[in-house]
Amino acid sequence: MLYVGGGIITSGAESDLLKFARTTGIPVTTTLMGIGCFPETDPQSLKWLGMHGTVYANYAVDECDLLLAMGVRFDDRVTGKVSEFAKKATIVHVDIDASELNKNKAVALPVLADVRQALKNLNQLLARRSHAHLPKRWAKWREKIEGWRKKYPFSYSPVPGRIMPQQVIEELCRLTKGEAIITTGVGQHQMWAGQFYDFHHPRSFLTSAGLGAMGYGYPAAVGAKVACPDREVIDIDGDGSFLMNVQELATAMAENIPAKAIIINNQYLGMVVQWEDRFFSSNRGHTFLGDPNDTQKIFPDYLPICRGFGVPAERITRPEEIRPALQRLLAAKTAYVLDVMVPYTEHVLPMIPAGATVKDIILEPMQLGDAPLQSEVPG
C-alpha cells in the first residue's frame, strides 16, 4: 500500500507519485492533508484513511504486508491505537523532517529525504527494465480491496423531506465536475466534504486539518479565489465555524472577490454533538448554537447578516431545492452564501473511535429504540 500525505503536495511530487503508482500498480490512500495529490476517481485510489476515511482504505492498510508511507506523520486520527496500526506490514517511511521519523510509529526503514526526489529516484530505477508484470502481480490483492470497496462505500440514508448534508456535497461535485477548490471549517461538514467530493488536483481541498481551526474556511476561500481567479472556489462550512470569521464577507465585497460559501446549518456544534451522542449518553455541553429562549427559530439568521454586508444569500430546507440553489450560487458573479438547513442528528460515518483500531469501526447510524434518529430541522 502507498500511504501518502501533505508532503507530496508541499514538494510538488504528485506527477512522480502518479508515475510510480502506475508502474507498480500499488493501491494509494491519502491523509486528509494529502487529498488531491492522487486523483480520487482513479481505480488505484482508495480515497483517504483514518477515523472517518473509507472502510476499504483502513482495511487495506490493516491487511497489507508492505506500507510505503510518504510525506506523512502517522497522525493519531489516521492510526487510532498506534501500536495496532499496520501491524502486519513492513513500513518504509520517507519524510524530509528527521523529527517525524520513528516519532509516532517505529518503522523498519526510515528514509530522510525530499519525497519528490525519492520518488524520482525510484522511478529511474524502475525505468531500467520493464515492470509490466507488477500490476498483474497484485491482481488478487486488488480483487480483495474491490470487494471491500463495493461492500463499504461512503453512504447515507435519505430522510423524506429533509436535506441530508451529503446530498448537497454530492450534487456540488456533480455540478462542478470535481474541479472546484473547496475550503472548510472544522467539524462534520469538513469530513463530509472530504468524503463526498472527489478531488482530482493538489491544493483543491484547503482545510486546517489537525490544527482544528474553526473559522478557517471563508478566509481561505477568499485567498484561494485571489490566487486562482479562474477557478470556482467554495467554502463548505458549518454554522459554528462560519460565524467565527463572518466579517470576512466585508473583505470579499470590498475587494470584489467572488468567493462562495455553503453553510451546512444544523444549529449545533455537530461534531461535538456526535461525540456526545456516541460516548456521553447525549449529554449536551453548550453545543446548541440556537436561541435557548426560542428553539424553533433559526439563530443566528445568516440571511440578514449577509445582506448587511451586501452579499446575496438564500436558504433552502427541502431536497428538491438543492440543485437549483447550487446552480444560482455557481452562476453568481459576486460572493454568495447558501444556508442549508439539515438535521442535527446526522453523524459522520464510518468512524473509528479515538484510540481504537479498525476492528472497532462504527458503520451503523445510532438507534433510538427501534427507530433511527431523525430530527426536525430547526426553524
N, C-alpha and C positions, 0 to 999 in steps of 0.2 A: 504494500500500500504506500502511496505517496500522501503524506500529511503535510500540507503547505500553508503558510500564513502570510502575514503582512510584510515579512521580509522580502517575499517575491515581488511585491508591488513597490516597496521602497527602493529595491535595487534595480527595478526595471527588467526583471528576469522572466516576464510572462511568456515571451516567444521562445525562450530557451526551455522553459518548463513544458510548453506545448510540444516542442520537438522531442524532448526526452520521453514524455508520456506516450507520444505517437509511436516512437521507435520501439519502446519496451512493451507497450500495451498495459502498463500498470494502472489500476484504478486510482483516481485522485479525489481526495477530500480536502476541504479548506477549513480554516478557522473563520470566525466572524470577521476578523481583520483582513483575512485573505480573500474574501468574497470578490469575485470578478477577475482574479488572477488566472483562472482557468474557466472557459465557457461552461456555464451550468447546464446548457442544453446538449453538451457533448455526451455521447454514450459512455465515455470513461468517467464522467463527473458523477460523484455521489453527493453533490452539494456540500453542506458543511456538517460538522460533527459536534458533539458536546451535549450540554444539558438540554437544549431544545433543537438539536440538529436532527438529521434524518436517522431513523432506526437503522437503515441499511449501512450507512457510513459507520455508525457506532458498532454494529455487529461485525462489520468487515475489519475494523481496527482491532477489535477484541479477538478475532479468529486468525488474523494474518500471522505469518511466520517471519516476515521482514517488514519493518516500518522505516521508511525514508522520511525523516522529519526535517523540513527545510524552511528556515525563516520563521520558526515557531518558538514558543516558550513554555509549552506544557502547562498552560494556564489551568487553574482548578475548575473553571467552567467547561473545559474540554475533558479533563482527565477524570473528574469525580475523585474517588478514592485512588490516589496516585499510585499506590503500591500494586493495585489491581489493573491499572491501565496498560493495555497491550502486553499483557503478562506472558503471552506465548511467543512474542516477537523478539527477534534481534533488532535492536534500534540503532540507526545511524542518525546523528543529529548534526546538521550543518547550520551554523549561525555565525554572524560577524562579531557578536558580543560574547567575549570569553566568559563573562559572569553568568550567562544563561546556560552554559554547558554543564551538565551534571548538577544543576541547581535544584530543580524540582523533581527531575526524573534521572536516575542513573542510567546511562546508555552504554552499549557495547563499543560504539565508535563515535566519539565526539570529534567534529571537524571544525576548526576555527577558520572561516573563510567567508568571503563575499559570495552569497548564494548564486549570483549571476555568473561569476567566474567559475564556480564549482560546476554548475550545470553546463557551461560552455565546454569545460574540460571533459566532462562525462560524455557530452555529445561528440566531441572529437575522437574520443576512444571508441565509441560505438560506430563511428563512421569508417573505421579502419577495415571493417569487414561486414558482410551482410548479417543483419539480425532479424530477418523477416520471420524467422521461426519463433521469436519471443512472444508476440501477441497470441499465437496459436498455443503456446505452452501454457498460458493461463486460462484456457477455454473453460475448464471445469470450475475454476475459481470464479470466473466471471458469471458463469451459469448460476452458481450458488448465490452470488450477490444479486443477480437479476431476480431470483426467486424472492429474496428479501425485499427488493425494490417494489415488486408487484404486490406483495402481501402487506407492506407497511408504507404506503405513500403518505405524504402530508395530506391530511384530510380534515373535514369538519362536518357537522350535521346542521344543515339549514333549518331555521325555525320559521314557520309560516308567518308572513307579515313583518318579519324583523330583518334588519340588515346585519349580516354577520361581517365582522371586520375582515376576515379572509376573503370574502367575496369582493370587497372594494379593491383590495390589492391585486387579486387575480385579474379583475377587469381592467385595472390600470395597466397591468403588464401586457394584456392583450392590445389595448389601445395604443400603447407606446412601443409595442413590439420589443420590449425589454431594453430599449435604447435610452431611456431617461437616466439622469443622475438622481438617485434617491438619497435623501438625508433623513435622519431620525433623531428623536429624543431618546429617552430611556424607558424601557418597560415592555409591556405586552406588544404594543404596536411595533416596537423595534424588532422583536422576534418574528412577528407575523410578516413584516416587510422582508426580512431575510428569508423566510420560508416560502412565501407565495409570489415573490417577484423573481424572475430568472435573469441573472446578470451575465452579460457577455464580455464586459471590458473591465480592466482595472480602474480604480478610482471612480466607480459608478455607484458605490454604496459607501456613503460617508456617515460614520457613526462613532460615538465616543467609546463604544465597546467597554473594555474593562475599567475605564475611568468613571463610567456611570454618570456622565454629566447631563442631567436633565436641563432642558433649555438649549441644548446644542443644535437642535435640528434646524430652526429657521435661520439663525445667523449663518450656519454652514451653507444653507441653500442660497442665501444672498451672495456669499463669497463665491460659491461654485458657479452661480449664474454670471457673475462678473468675469470669472476666469474662462467660462465656456458659454458665451452668449448665444451660440447656435444650437445648443442642446437644451432640451426640456429639463428643468430642474424642479423637483417636487419634494417638499418636506412631508413625510408621513409621520405624524406626531400624535401624542396623547394630549388630552385636555389638561393634565397636570404639567407636563413638560412644556407645552406651548405657552402657557401663562407666564413661565419664568423669564421669557425674553420677548414677550408680545410687543414691547416697544420698538423692536426692530422692523415692524411694519412701517414705522416712520422713515427709517433708512431706505427701505425698498421704494416707497413712494417719492421721497425727496430726491433720490438718485435715479429714478426711473429704472428700477431693477425688477423685471417681471418674474420673481421667484414665487412659486405657488406653494400652498400648504393644504394638506388634508388632515383634519383633526378627527382621530378615532375617539369619539367622546362617549364615555360611559359614566361620567360624573364621579369617578373613583380613581384612586391610585391603583390601577388594575393589577399590576404585578404583585404589589404588596397584598392586595385582596386575595389573589390566587394563593399566596403562601399562607395567609390567614385561614383560608378555606381548607387547604391541604394539611397543614401542620399545627394549626392553633384553634381548631373547632369553630372556625368562622368568627372568632372574637375580633372586633374591629378596634383598631388603634388609630383613630382620627384619619382613616383612609377615605371617608366620604368627603368629596370636594364640593358638593352642592350646598344649598342653603338649609341648615338644620331646622329652620323655622317654617320652611315650605319645601318639603322634599319632592313635590310634584312639578316644580318649575325648573327650568334649565338655568343653572347658575355656575359660573358667570355666563352671561349671554354674549357669545362672541360676535353676533351679528352687529349690534350697535357699537361694540368696541371697534370692530373693523371699519365700520362706516365713519367712526370718529377719526380714523387715520386716512380716510379717503380710499380704502381698499374694498373692492367689490367682494361680497360674501353671500353665501346661501347655506341653508340647512336642509338635509334630507333625513327621512325617517323610514322609508319603505324601499324594499329591494328593487322595485321597478324604476325607481328614481336614480339608481346608481349610474348607469351608462350615460343617460343624457346630462347628468350633473358633471360627470368627469369630462365629457366632450366640451361642455361650456368652460370648464376650468382650463383644459388644454388649449382651447381657442383664444383664451384671454390674452391680451397684449400687455397687461399690467400684472402686478401682484394680485393674487386671488386666493380666497380662503373658502374651503368647502368643509362645513361642520357636519360630521356624520354621526348620528346617534345610534349607539349599539348597546346590546345587553351587557350588564356588568358581570354577569355570571359566566361568561365565556372564558375558558382557560387556554393557555398556550400548551399544546401537546405535540409531540411527546415531551416527557420531562423526566430527566434523571435527577433525583433529589440531591442536594448538596452533600458531598462526602460519600455518596453511594456509588454503585457500579452499574454497568449496562444491564446486569441481571435484575436490577431494581427499577427498570424503566417503567414509567406510568404511561399507558396508552389510552385508557378509557376516561371519558368525562365523569365527573362526580355525580352521584345519585342522591336524591333526597327521597328516602323511602324507595319506592319503585319508579319514581319519575325523575327524568333528568332535570337539572337546574336550568330554568329558563325564565329570565327576569322580564319584567316590564321595562320599557325604555323610559328613562326619566323625561319628564316634560310631555 
